[in-house]
């Protein structure tokens, strides 16, 4: 049965998308509002619980917190030559090395980063 309107399926043209463009405009899978509030709340609670747990003493003497114990373990592994531990220690102490974005024989590119700060809370509207 039809409701009197002519229904025709229009073929969707095969459009090739390049790398970094997995979605087309209007795709229902696009999340325009960012991470769900439940996810953000869970991450906040997890961080708080981890911070509290890492501040507790790791031994019966109470001389070292669990966080200090983790750091000592990491340093011990790095001293033993474990590559990921060495990399982690150096990344945390001196920061990750800057990756060059210019290739040989090309001009140097300068990048300027500007941070914008809003006075109003996120999502608030003026009115």
C-alpha positions as CSV (number, residue, x, y, z in Angstrom):
1,X,0.0,0.0,0.0
2,X,1.1,3.5,-0.8
3,X,0.1,6.8,0.7
4,X,-0.2,8.4,-2.7
5,X,3.4,9.7,-2.8
6,X,5.8,8.4,-5.3
7,X,8.7,6.8,-3.5
8,X,11.9,6.5,-5.4
9,X,15.2,5.3,-4.1
10,X,18.0,7.5,-5.4
11,X,21.3,5.8,-5.8
12,X,24.1,7.1,-3.6
13,X,27.0,8.0,-5.8
14,X,30.2,6.2,-4.9
15,X,32.3,9.0,-3.5
16,X,35.9,8.2,-2.7
17,X,37.1,9.8,0.5
18,X,40.7,10.4,1.2
19,X,42.6,9.6,4.4
20,X,41.3,11.4,7.4
21,X,37.8,11.8,6.0
22,X,35.9,8.6,7.1
23,X,32.5,10.3,7.3
24,X,30.4,12.3,4.9
25,X,28.5,15.4,6.0
26,X,25.3,14.5,7.9
27,X,26.5,11.0,8.9
28,X,24.6,9.9,12.0
29,X,27.7,8.3,13.5
30,X,29.3,11.7,14.0
31,X,29.4,12.7,17.7
32,X,29.0,16.5,17.6
33,X,28.7,16.9,21.4
34,X,32.0,15.3,22.4
35,X,32.3,12.6,24.9
36,X,29.2,11.5,26.8
37,X,28.7,13.1,30.2
38,X,28.7,9.7,31.8
39,X,32.1,8.9,30.3
40,X,33.6,12.2,31.5
41,X,32.1,11.7,35.0
42,X,33.5,8.2,35.1
43,X,37.0,9.4,34.2
44,X,36.8,12.1,36.8
45,X,35.9,9.6,39.5
46,X,38.5,7.2,38.4
47,X,41.2,9.8,38.5
48,X,40.1,10.8,42.0
49,X,40.0,7.2,43.3
50,X,43.5,6.5,41.8
51,X,44.9,9.7,43.4
52,X,43.5,8.8,46.8
53,X,44.8,5.2,46.5
54,X,48.3,6.3,45.4
55,X,48.6,8.6,48.4
56,X,48.1,5.7,50.9
57,X,51.2,4.0,52.4
58,X,52.5,1.0,50.5
59,X,54.2,-0.7,53.4
60,X,53.4,-1.2,57.1
61,X,56.1,1.3,58.1
62,X,54.3,4.1,56.2
63,X,57.6,5.5,54.9
64,X,56.6,5.3,51.3
65,X,53.4,6.0,49.4
66,X,52.1,3.7,46.7
67,X,52.9,6.4,44.2
68,X,56.5,6.6,45.4
69,X,56.7,2.8,45.2
70,X,55.6,2.9,41.6
71,X,58.2,5.5,40.8
72,X,60.9,3.5,42.5
73,X,59.8,0.4,40.5
74,X,59.9,2.3,37.3
75,X,63.4,3.7,38.0
76,X,64.6,0.2,39.0
77,X,63.4,-1.2,35.6
78,X,65.0,1.7,33.8
79,X,68.3,1.0,35.6
80,X,68.0,-2.6,34.5
81,X,67.8,-1.5,30.9
82,X,64.2,-2.2,30.1
83,X,63.7,0.0,27.0
84,X,60.1,1.2,27.7
85,X,61.0,2.1,31.3
86,X,64.1,4.1,30.1
87,X,61.9,5.9,27.5
88,X,59.2,6.7,30.1
89,X,61.7,8.1,32.6
90,X,63.3,10.4,30.0
91,X,60.0,11.5,28.6
92,X,58.8,12.4,32.1
93,X,62.0,14.2,33.1
94,X,62.8,16.1,29.9
95,X,59.6,15.9,27.9
96,X,59.2,14.2,24.6
97,X,61.7,15.3,21.9
98,X,60.3,17.8,19.3
99,X,59.5,16.1,16.1
100,X,60.7,18.1,13.0
101,X,58.0,18.9,10.6
102,X,60.3,20.2,7.8
103,X,62.1,17.9,5.4
104,X,65.5,18.3,4.0
105,X,65.7,20.9,1.4
106,X,62.5,22.6,2.4
107,X,61.9,25.9,4.2
108,X,61.5,25.9,7.9
109,X,57.9,26.2,9.1
110,X,57.0,28.2,12.2
111,X,53.9,27.3,14.1
112,X,52.1,29.7,16.4
113,X,49.7,28.3,18.9
114,X,47.0,30.5,20.4
115,X,45.0,29.4,23.4
116,X,41.5,31.0,23.6
117,X,39.9,31.3,27.0
118,X,36.2,31.9,27.5
119,X,34.8,33.7,30.5
120,X,31.6,31.8,30.4
121,X,31.3,28.2,31.4
122,X,31.2,25.6,28.6
123,X,27.8,25.3,27.1
124,X,26.4,28.5,28.7
125,X,24.6,30.9,26.4
126,X,24.3,34.6,26.8
127,X,20.8,35.9,27.0
